[in-house]
Amino acid sequence: MTSREDPVSRGARRARVSLRSVVSEIHHARHGAGLSQQTVADAVGISRSQLSRIEHGIKLDVSIQLAGRLCGAVGLDLAVRAYPGSMRIRDVAQTPLLGRGRTRLGADWRWRLEVVLPIPGDQRAWDAVGTHQATGLRIWIEAESRINDVQGLLRRIELKRRDGGADRVVLLVNETRANRDVLAGAAAACALAFPARPRAAIRSLIAGRDPGGDVLLVL
C-alpha cells in the first residue's frame, strides 16, 4: 500500500511541477519570439549557460524574482498564488488535544488517526475516527488547537463531511481564551452547526449513543 505523502513533501513536489511548467512556457515563448538564450540571459542578468540549465531542467532552484524577470523578457506575465490545500502538518497542541478527547469519551472507543477521505488522490484526512466497541457508533473527529476563521473552519468540515460520508462530527477545540473569544463571536453559526449540548453529548458518547447532532467540545 502506498504511504500517504506528508504535507511538506507534497508542497515541494507541487512547487517542482509548477516551476517546470513555467520554465517550459518561458522556453516556448522565447523560441516563439525569436530570442536567443544569450539575449534573454543578458536582459535578466544571468549567464547563457545558467539559462540553458534552467530551460533543460538541470537547475530548478529558481527564485520567484528570477522567474518573473525571465517571463517579462519573453513577453509573459508570471502569476503566483497560494490557496487552501488539502492537508497540513499537525501542530504541537493537536496531539494532546486529541488525547484529552479520547480520555474524555472513555475506554470503550477504538481509534484510527489521520483517516484519509475515501477519494482516490484526495489528501484530506479526518484527525481521528472513533468506533464505540459495544454499540458500533462511529464519530469523525476534527481537532483545532487555534481558531482564527470560524466560517472557514465550518466550510472545511462540511466539505469533508460531504465528500467523506461522515455521519456524526465532533469538533475538539483547545481551551484558550483566544479560542473562546473567537467562538463567542460566532456563537450563532456554531450553535447551528453543532446543536448537541456538550455535557449531554459527552454522556451519550461515553455510553455509545448518538448525541443527536454534531458536537463542539472545548477541552
C-alpha positions in Angstrom: 0.0 0.0 0.0 1.3 3.4 -0.9 2.1 5.6 2.1 0.4 9.0 2.4 2.5 11.8 1.3 3.4 14.2 4.1 2.4 17.9 3.7 5.9 19.3 3.3 6.9 16.7 0.7 3.6 17.4 -1.2 4.3 21.1 -1.2 7.8 20.6 -2.5 6.6 18.3 -5.3 3.9 20.7 -6.4 6.4 23.5 -6.4 8.7 21.5 -8.7 5.8 20.7 -11.1 4.7 24.3 -11.2 8.2 25.5 -11.8 8.8 23.0 -14.6 5.6 24.3 -16.3 6.7 27.9 -16.0 10.1 27.1 -17.4 8.5 25.2 -20.3 6.4 28.2 -21.1 9.4 30.5 -20.9 11.3 28.3 -23.3 8.5 28.1 -25.9 7.8 31.9 -25.6 11.5 32.6 -26.2 11.5 30.5 -29.3 8.3 32.0 -30.5 9.7 35.5 -30.1 12.9 34.5 -32.0 15.1 35.4 -29.0 18.4 33.7 -28.3 19.3 32.4 -24.9 22.1 35.0 -24.8 19.7 37.9 -25.4 17.4 36.8 -22.7 20.2 36.0 -20.3 21.7 39.4 -20.8 18.3 41.1 -20.2 17.8 39.4 -16.8 21.4 39.5 -15.7 22.4 35.8 -15.8 24.8 33.8 -17.9 23.7 32.0 -21.0 24.8 28.7 -19.5 22.6 29.3 -16.4 19.6 30.0 -18.6 20.4 26.8 -20.6 20.5 24.8 -17.4 17.2 26.3 -16.3 15.5 25.5 -19.6 16.8 22.0 -19.6 15.6 21.3 -16.0 19.1 20.9 -14.7 18.8 24.0 -12.4 15.4 24.2 -10.8 16.1 26.3 -7.7 14.8 29.4 -9.5 13.5 32.2 -7.3 10.2 33.9 -7.9 12.0 37.1 -8.8 14.2 35.4 -11.5 11.2 33.5 -12.9 9.3 36.8 -13.1 12.2 38.5 -14.9 12.5 35.6 -17.4 8.8 35.8 -18.1 9.0 39.5 -18.6 11.9 39.2 -21.0 9.9 36.8 -23.3 6.6 38.6 -23.1 4.9 36.6 -20.3 3.4 37.7 -17.0 4.1 35.5 -14.0 1.1 34.9 -11.7 1.8 33.2 -8.3 -0.8 32.5 -5.7 -1.3 30.3 -2.7 -4.7 28.7 -1.8 -6.1 26.4 0.8 -4.7 23.0 0.4 -6.0 19.6 1.5 -3.6 18.9 4.3 -1.3 20.5 6.8 1.3 19.5 9.4 -0.1 18.8 12.9 0.9 21.4 15.4 2.3 20.5 18.8 -1.0 21.3 20.6 -3.2 19.0 18.5 -1.8 15.7 19.8 -2.6 16.4 23.5 -6.0 17.8 22.4 -6.8 14.6 20.7 -5.6 12.7 23.8 -7.9 14.7 26.0 -10.8 14.0 23.7 -10.1 10.3 23.8 -9.8 10.3 27.5 -13.0 12.2 28.0 -15.0 9.8 25.9 -13.8 6.7 27.8 -12.1 3.4 27.2 -14.8 1.8 25.0 -13.7 3.6 21.9 -11.4 2.3 19.2 -9.5 5.0 17.3 -7.9 5.5 14.0 -5.8 8.6 13.4 -5.3 10.6 10.2 -8.1 8.8 8.3 -7.8 9.9 4.6 -11.1 10.6 2.8 -12.1 7.6 0.5 -11.5 9.5 -2.7 -8.5 8.5 -4.9 -5.8 11.2 -4.8 -7.6 13.2 -2.2 -5.1 14.0 0.6 -7.7 15.4 3.1 -8.0 13.5 6.3 -10.0 13.5 9.5 -7.8 13.9 12.5 -9.4 10.7 14.0 -12.3 8.4 13.5 -13.7 6.6 16.6 -15.9 3.5 16.8 -17.6 2.5 20.0 -16.8 -1.1 20.7 -20.1 -2.0 22.3 -22.6 -0.2 20.0 -20.7 0.3 16.8 -21.4 4.1 16.8 -18.9 5.9 14.7 -17.8 9.5 15.0 -15.5 11.7 12.9 -13.1 14.0 14.8 -11.6 17.3 13.8 -9.2 18.9 16.3 -8.3 22.6 16.2 -5.7 24.0 18.6 -6.2 27.6 17.4 -9.2 29.0 15.6 -9.0 32.2 13.5 -11.8 31.9 11.0 -14.9 30.1 12.3 -16.7 30.3 9.0 -13.8 28.9 7.1 -13.5 26.1 9.5 -17.2 25.2 9.3 -17.0 25.2 5.5 -14.0 22.9 5.6 -15.7 20.5 7.9 -18.9 20.5 5.9 -17.0 19.7 2.6 -15.1 16.9 4.4 -18.4 15.5 5.7 -20.0 15.7 2.2 -17.0 14.1 0.4 -16.1 11.6 3.2 -19.6 10.4 4.2 -19.3 11.4 7.9 -22.5 10.9 9.9 -21.6 12.5 13.2 -18.8 15.0 13.6 -17.1 16.0 16.8 -15.0 19.2 16.8 -12.4 19.4 19.5 -11.1 22.9 20.3 -8.2 23.7 22.6 -9.4 25.6 25.6 -7.8 29.0 25.4 -9.1 32.5 26.0 -8.4 33.4 22.3 -10.4 30.4 21.1 -13.3 31.1 23.4 -13.4 34.7 22.2 -13.5 33.7 18.6 -16.2 31.1 19.2 -18.2 33.6 21.2 -18.1 36.0 18.2 -19.6 33.3 16.0 -22.0 31.8 18.6 -25.0 31.6 16.3 -23.1 29.8 13.5 -21.6 27.4 16.0 -24.9 26.6 17.6 -26.4 25.9 14.2 -23.5 23.6 13.1 -23.1 21.9 16.5 -26.6 21.7 18.1 -25.8 18.9 20.7 -25.2 20.3 24.2 -21.6 19.3 25.2 -22.3 17.8 28.6 -25.3 15.7 27.4 -23.4 14.8 24.3 -20.4 13.5 26.3 -22.7 11.3 28.4 -24.3 9.9 25.3 -20.9 9.3 23.6 -19.5 7.6 26.6 -22.4 5.2 26.5 -22.0 4.7 22.8 -25.3 6.6 21.9 -25.7 9.1 19.1 -25.9 12.6 20.8 -28.5 13.6 18.2 -26.3 16.3 16.5 -22.8 17.3 15.8 -20.8 18.2 18.9 -18.4 21.0 19.7 -16.2 20.3 22.7 -13.8 22.8 24.2 -11.2 20.9 26.1 
